[in-house]
Amino acid sequence: MYELEEDEILTCKVFLEVPPRVEYAFTDLGRELASIFYALEKWGVHFLTVNSDTIKVADESCYTFREAVAEEV
């Protein structure tokens, strides 16, 4: 996040509270990247659905892969 701040893609507002709170927001430059983020999201959805012999499963932190298992009828 710090690098995105340095590149002026995000702004960071720190609130002096307990517990600590930080809010990030896109700058005008960052908002220009919205179409690129959308394209990456679209590609990611495609990536998760193209391979029929492997099921991609979202867990808390990332996508994991496991072999497809035939459902019992």
N, C-alpha and C positions, 0 to 999 in steps of 0.2 A: 504494500500500500504506500509505503514511503516513496518508492520510486515513481509511482503514479502521481504522487503529490509533487515531487521534484520536476516531473515532466508536464505539470500543470493540467493533468487530466482529471484529478480529483482535488477537492478542498477538504480540509479536516478541521472540525470545530471541536475543541476539547472543553468539556464542562467540568468545573472544579466542584465535583459532588462526591458523595460517598453513597453507594459504590461509584467508581469512576465511570464516566460516560463519554463516548466519542461519536460524532456523527460525520459521515462522509457524504459528499455530494459531487456530482459531475459538474465540471466547469463547462463553458461553451464548447471548448475544444473536445472535452470528453463526450458531450452530447452528440458531436459530429460522428462519433464512433458507433452510435446506436445501430446503424444499418449493418456494420461489420459484426457486432455482437449478435444481431438477429441471424445473419448468415451462418455464424458459428453454431448457434443453437439449432438451426435447421439441419446443418450437416451432422451435428451430434445425434439428433433424433433419427436421421437416416442411418448413421453408423450403428446405432443400437438395435436397428430392426432388420438389417440386410442379411445377416448370417443366420440361417434357420437351424443349424446344428449346434449352436451355442446360444444360450439365453443370457442376456446381459441383465444383471440385477443391481438396482441402486441400493447401496447401504448408506449408513450415516455420513460417510466421508467421501466415497467415490463409487465408481462402477466396478463391480466384480464380475467374473465370468464363471459359469459352471456349465457342465454338459447338460444338454436337453434330456429330460426324462419323460418317457411316454406316460401319459395319464392312464390310470386304470379305469375301465368302464364298468 
